[in-house]
Amino acid sequence: MFDNLTGRLAGVIKTLRGEARITESNIQQALREIRLALLEADVALPVVKDFIARIKEKAIGHEVMTSLTPGQALVGVVHQELITILGGEKADLNLSTVPPAIILMAGLQGAGKTTSSGKLAKWLMEQKKKKVLLVSCDIYRPAAIHQLELLANQTGADFFPVKDGQKPGEIATAGLDYARRHHHDVMIVDTAGRLGIDEAMMQEISELEALLKPVETLFVVDAMQGQDAVNTAKAFSDALPLTGVILTKLDGDARGGAALSIKHITGKPIKFAGVAEKLTGLEAFHPDRMASRILGMGDVLGLIEEAQRSADQQEAEKLIKKMKSGKAFDLDDFKAQFQQMRNMGGMSALMDKLPAQLSQAAQSVKVDDKLINRTEGIINSMTKQERAKPELLKASRKRRIAAGAGVSVQEVNRLLAQFEQARKMMKMMNKGGIAKMMRGLKGMLPRVH
């Protein structure tokens, strides 16, 4: 999402490279470029003005260390101010109440409230070990209740069934009674939205909020809406005692202005970010990590956490034991690595968290999830014996595999060449050659020629 902004900010830093120190005169052009970059990213004008003023004050003030180059000093100041504008410290959910802790989901239709309700239920179950009940008070949108029921089934959360003719207030009251009787830790209430803000919607959700007295009232907003998202958030914040924001579709191609504006405009912290369509695609929002990503530093901590959550530990241990026993890394093992990558959200999610230089290096070989799917298709077209012993793959076998996978023989050859690179890397890793292994990473990735 922040690719353009990241590139522009990197260019600004370079303009100060030849300077001895930051002064009132040489920082003016840098600040002008930062201002333009933020406005292009659709950041709200009041936010941009405040941001630039604080950078200027700190960059030419006593806070800049003399041991730093001007570029380094400016990066430090911008990074700290980005953290501030994104909310400062990570804001956790408040579940400190007599169970069930009620979470009310608010927002416009299409922002992703229902999907986010399912994702949040999964997150609470996996990360906080909570027993969760999902309740739908959206009696207007066709199939909204059924959609939430499907999400409950997929996540393993409980679902409160709605009777025909029930009003939102009646559903909420009955759901709360059910949650208490069945000892649920958390009750997530999905509410109705509209295509735009109107009095009827606001009145209904205000009544639900007064009735349920939730510990969390979360505003769900689509990051792709840009400046409109901020205006909508302000309207909801004025009407409801919001406690936080869930920013959805942060993995999209939007310019990112909503993420940088919403805390400043509403005063409410971003608590979660939707980073993928799958049910595990909801992450706790860390302002410091997001600031690092915007500046091209990546989010290595987030990448490690995702790997720990998604990796199949048994498969990893099995591969380690296999390598230590002297058995060769084969094509089934190769395919398993891509499946692990998919579990982490695919290549796009992985690249988004890498520091800019590593991400650009990987993108230079045009890696994408479709190519990973094609790679798996080619391997699936091989026999078990061929996957275990790739040296068997001569011309006739390659033609058969290519026909079975619907690709050319050249693509089969490319996959085998990449596999050989991966096999060499595994040998290096087994011998402790991590540095050599990292240099070989590029050769393992599927690419377009």
N, C-alpha and C positions, 0 to 999 in steps of 0.2 A: 504493500500500500504506500509506503513512504519512499519508494525508489527515487522519484524525481526530487523530492525534498532533500534526501540524503546526498544525491549528486550535486545539487546546488550548494549545500552547506560545505561539502568537501572542496568545491571550487573557491568558496569564500576564504577558507583557511589558507589555501595556496597563495592567495594574493598577498598575504602578510609574510611570506617565507623569506623575502630578502630584507625585511625590516629588522632593526636592532631591538626595538621595543615598541609597545603599543602606545600611541599618542593620540591626542584629540584629532589631529589632522588625518593620520593614516587609517584610523578606524572608521571614518565616516563612510568610505566606499564599501567597506566590509559590512557595516550595519545596513547600508542601503540595499546591498545584495541579500542579506538575511531577511530584511523586511519584504522584498519582492518575492523571495522564495516562500515565505510564510503565507503571503497573500495569494500566491499561485496555488498553494496547498489548501486554499479555502478556509484559512484560519480567520476567526472573527476579528474585525478591525480593532476594537478596544483591547483585545488580547494581544495583538501584534504591537500596538503602541506601548502597552505596559511592559511587554517582553523586551522590546528594543531599549526602552529607557533603563531597565534594570541591568541589561548587558553592558550598556555604555557606562553606567555608574561603576559597575564592578570591574570592568575590563581595564579602565584607566585609573582605577583607584589602588589603594594599598594592598588589596587582596591578591593581586597578581604577583607571583614569586619571581624574583629577578633571575633565578636559575633556569626558568623556562624560556623557550623561544616564543615570539608573539603568537605564532600559530597554535602552539601547545596551550598557551595561556588562554587564548580565545576558546579553544575546544573545551577546556575545563570550565570556563564561565558559562558557555552555552549549554553544556551538559547539565550543570547544576540548575540552571534556569529552566531547562526542559523538564527536569524532574519536578521542580516546583509547579510549573504550569500544568503538569499531568497529575498533580495531586500530592506531591511530596512523598509520604510514606504509603506503603501498601495498606489498603483499608479492608479489614476482614469482615465477614458476616457476623452479625450479632445474634447468637443463638442462646444467650444467657437469659433464659426465662423458664417458667414452668411449662413443660411439654404439653401440647405441641407448640413449637416455635412457628409462627405463621409468617410466610413470605408472600406478599401480594405483588403480582407482576402487572405493570401498567405500560401503556404505549399504544401507538397507532397500529392499525391493521397492516400486516405485511412487514412489520419490523422484526418479527421472529419471536414473539412472546411465547407461543405454544412450544416451538422447538426448543427455545431457551429454557422453558420450564422442565422439559424432559432431560436436557443436558445438565441442568442444575441438580435435578434429582439424582442423576448418575454420579455427578461430582460429589454430592453430599454422602451418598452411599459408599463410594469408593475411598474418598479422602477423609471423611469424618465419621464413617461407620454408623450413619444415622438410618433409622427406619423412616421412610418418606411416603407420604400420601399425596397424590396429585388430584386436584379438584378443578373442574372446568366450570366457570360461570359465564362462558361465552355461548349464549343461547341463540345468537343471531347469525353468525357465520356458518354456512353449510359445512357439515362434517368436522367442525372444530372440536367437538366433544369426542368424536370417534378418533380424531388424530391424536389427542392427548392420551386416549386409552391405548392406542397402538404404541405410543412412546413409552407408556408405563409398562406394557408387556415386554418391550425391547430392553428396557433398562432394569427390569425386576422390581420397580417401585409398585406400590399399591395404588389402585385407582378407585375413586368414589363414583359409583354409578348415578346417573342423573335420570330422574323420572320426567316423563312428558308433562309439559305445562308448568314445571317449576320455574319460579322467578330466581334471578341471581342471588338475592338476599336469602331466600329459602334454601337454595343449594349450599350457600356458604355456611349457614347455621347448621344444617344437617351434616355437612362435611366435617365441621368442627366437632360435633357430638360424636361422630363416627371415629374421628382421629383420637379423641380422648378415650373412648371405650376400647379401642384397639391398640392403645399405647404407642402411637406414632410420635417420633421425636420432632419431625418437621412436617408441616402441611404447606404445600405450594399451591397457590390459587391463581389460575390463569383467568384473565378478565377479557371482556370484549373490547375491541378497538374500532376505530372508524378510519376512513380514508383521510379525514382531516379532523382538527379539533372542533368539537361542537358541545353545546351545553348539556345535551342528554347524556352523552358519554361521561363527561366530567361529573355530572350529578350522580350517575350510577356508581362510578368507582369511588367517589367521595363517601357515598352511603356504605359501600362495602368496607372501606377503610375504617369508618366510624364503628361499624358493627363488629368487625374482626379484631380491631386494634393490633395490627401486625407488628412484629419486632423489626421487620424489614419491608419497605415498600420500594421495589426496584423498578426503575424506568428503563425499559428495553428500547433501544434506538438503533436504527440502521446507519452504520458509518458511511454507507454509500450515498446518503442524502446530503452530505456536506453541511453547508450553512443552514439548510432547512432543519437538519437534525438538532442543531443548537437552539433554534427558535422554538421548536416543538418541546425540547427539554425544558426551556425556560417557562413555557406555558404550563406544563405538568408540574413543575417545581412550585409555581405560584399557587396552584390549585390543591396540591397534595403535599403532605409532610414526607417527601422522598428521603430515603436514607442512602441511596446509591444508584449507580447506572450500570447496565449491561450493554456494552457496545458490540453489536453483531456485525458480521461480514467484514471483519478487520483483515481478512485474507483477500479481499477484493482489489479492484484496480482503482479505487477512489483515491483522492488526494490526501486524505488523512486529517483534514481540518477539524472534523468533529471531535476526534480524540484530543486534539490540542486546545480546543475551545471550551469543551463542555464543563469541565471542573471550574474554570474561571467564571463562566457565565452563570452556572446554577449554584455553585458552592457545594455541589454533591460529588463525592468521589466515584471514579470508575472502579467497580469492584470485580467485574469479569469482562472478558473479551471473547467473542466468538471468532475462532480462528480457522474453523473447518466445518463442513456440513455434517460430518459424522457425529455421533452422540458423545464421543470423547473430545470433540472440538470446542471445548469451553475451558478457558484458562483463567486462574486468578490473575488480576491485573497488577503488575509491578511497575510503578512509574520509573524507577531507576533503570530497569531492564529495557523498557520501551524507549527511554531517552537514548540508551546506548545503541539500540537498533536504528533509531533515526539518524544518529551520527555515524553509522556504518561500523560500529564496534561489535555488532551481533549480540546475541543473548545466549552465551554458552551455558550459563546456569540453567536456563529454561530448556535447552537442548538435552542436558544431562538428566534433568528431572523427567522429561518426556521419554527418554530412553529407558530410565528406570521403571517408569509406569508401563510402557508398551512392550519392552523386550520380553521375550519368552526365555526366562532364566534356565529352564530345563534344556531347551534347544541350544542355548549358548554353552552350557556346561558340557552337553553331549559333544559339541564341536571341539571344545578345548581338549576333552579327553581323547577324542579321535586323533587330533593333531599330535598330542603328546605320545600317543601309542605308535606314531610313525605312519599311520594310514594317510593316504593322499586326500587332499581337498578335491571334491568332485563336483559335478554340475548340479546335483541335488543340494549340496551345501551352498553353492553359488546362488541358486534360486531362493533358498531360505533367507539369505541376506537381504534380498529385495523384498521378500514378504515382511521381514522385520521393519524395513524402511517404510513400507506401506502402513504398518501398524502405527508408525510415528507420524502419520499424516501425509506421507508421500514426499516426493522431492521438493515440491513448492514450499511445504511447511519447513522442511529441513533447511533449504536455502535461505528462508526468511530469517532464521536465527543465526546463520553463520556471519562472521565478520565480513564486511563488504569485499575485501580483496579475495578471500576464499570463495565467497559466493559468486563473484564475477568469474573466477577461474573455472568453477564448475559449470556456470552458465555458458562459458565460451565453448564448451563441447556440446551445447544444446541438449541438456538433459531434461527430460520431462517424464511424467507418469505414464503416458501412452507408450513410450519406448520401453519402459519397465514391463508393461503388460505384454508387449510384443516379445521381449526377451523371455518372459515366462512361457509364452505360447510356443516359442521355438524349443525350449527345453522340454516342455510337455509332449512335444511331438517325437521325442527320442524314446527308445526303449530303456528299460531299467538298466540293462547291461551297458548301453551306450553312455548313459549318464554317469555310471560308475567308472567307465573306461573310455574317456573321450578320444584316446588314440585309435579307437576302432573306426572313427568317423572319416571314411574315405569318400571319394567323389559320389559313388552311387547312393550311399547312405545320406549324404548331405542333400542330394536331390530329392530323396524321399521325405526327409525332414522339412525341407523348404516347401514342398508341395502340401504337406500336412499342416504347416503353420500359416500357409498363404503368404509366404515371403520369398525373396530371391535367395539363391545360393550365396550370393555375396553377403547378405545379411547374416546368414548362418556362419560364414567365415569370420565376419566381424565379431560376432558374439564369442566365438571360440578364441579369437585373439584377446578379447577383453577378459575372458575366463582365465587364460594363461597369465595375464597380468595379475589377476586376483590371486591365483595359485602361488605366484612368486611372492606376493605380499604376505600371504598366510605363512609361507616358509620363513620370511623375514621376522614376522611377529613371533613365531614359535621360537626363533633364536634370539629374541629380544631386540631386534632391529626396528624399533618404533619409528625413528627418524626416516629410515629407508622406506618403511611402510607408508608413511604419510606422503612421501614424494611419489609413490606409486599409485596413490588414490585416484588420480585423474584417469589413469588407464583402465580402471575398473568400471567406470561409469558408462552406460549405454550412450551412444552419440549418433548424431545425424552427420553424414559426410556430404 
